């Protein structure tokens, strides 16, 4: 049942997803869901005190933002990150989304900074390779606190100025050039000036405040993908491990039946039994829905998801063998938001690019995740359950540089969940490993454009590709060379 008490059926879930009817994978236009350009800056903001100046300013310290900052610093730029949360990592550390996908189900195809993170986490004993590797896209499971430490290590080593607890609340721009980001501090509003800016906020905050064209959710009605709250439970009986594992299939079916009858809250994927969940608290995902750009509604959705914990815990204790002494270990501090605002770039990546395994002449990396859309009503249904949409093993699509270059600002790049894509296109690109690829490319390009004295749109793509390959990124240049520019 959904949060309004209506029974969920597969057909109703598909309707909520917008997958009934023609054109579900077509690139939509910025209609009802689009946000028009805003005034570039308030004159009062131009008079705010300047906190500091830097070469490259990254807004957002999540997977894309950290990669962008690291890449830009290693390319010789003076770099700073501003992050609204108390720790770097975004949803990987704050929402406990602790899985990376690096395999096309035949071989690993995402390397670069992702591989470096894996090595650093391994040195801390903070990551595990899933036993199905490389036969599944899902490759690594990591501990969020160890990842935060790895990110802290990197920004210290590279002398990246880092301001957590610091939200982006505005921008100062002149024409097509951004001059400063306005941040909220305990001392009031301040400017942070830079020569190149990179929006990796997840919500397209800088692009929005600058006045760039943006779109929220799916193009038809603005609804965004369903959100989830990760919970951890511990207290499994180690002496009954075989029983716990054997009960997985029957218990999953029973939970689904109870959910559909309204006797158990909506939930997403969960797992009892693999090596990760026995070593670290295992997870269950509580599903919910809401407006990720409305603070009050996001609070309501988070509280609603957190309130499901007692019902889940009671079910496990009373029905799942070996779980009689199960305890709630944690509920993630932040809700897992999959989609909000995207900034228009020089190219808009589409669902057809995903399903068609498209190649691009300006490819900066590869992706393979399918058009994975979680029901906007918060039912917990996702198109991932439809195995017919999963790509064939060994197939990938390429990620074009143009989708990382803002169309409406000359010194702005975009990466991660807010990069330029349609609703369906970003449903394929939003997983963290793909955000790593986008961030590393955008950060490298920001530093290159600054060094060459050109706009990011004028960066030498061949040189960018060479730099990325030298840094360990996999790019099939033969495929890129055969692709026709669109």
Buried (B, 14 or more C-beta within 10 A) or exposed (E): BBBEEEEBEEEBBBBBBBBEEEEBBEBBEBEEBBBEEEEBBBEEBBEBEEBEBBBBBBBBBBBBBBBBBBBBBBBEBBBBBBBBBEBBBBBBBBBBBBBBBBBBBEEBBBBBBBBBBBEBBBEBEBBBBBEEBBEEBBBBBBBBBBBBBBBBEBBEEBEBBBBEEBBBBBBBBEEBBBBBBBBBBEEEBBBBBBBBBBBBBBBBBBBBBBBBBBBBBBBBEBBBBBBBBBBBBBBBBEEBBEEBEBBBEEBBEBBEEBBBEBEBBBBBEBBBBBEBBBEBBBBBBBBBBBBBBEEEEBEBBBEBBBBBBEBBBEBBBEBBEBBEEBEBBBBBBBBBBBBBBBBBBBBBBBBBBBBEBBBBBBBBBBBBBBBBBBBBBBBBBBBBEBEEBBBEBEEBBBBBBBBBBBBBBBBBBBBBBBBBBBBBBBBBBBBBBBBBBBBBBBBBBBBBBBEEEEBBBEBBBEEBBEBBBEBEBBBBEEBBEEBEEE
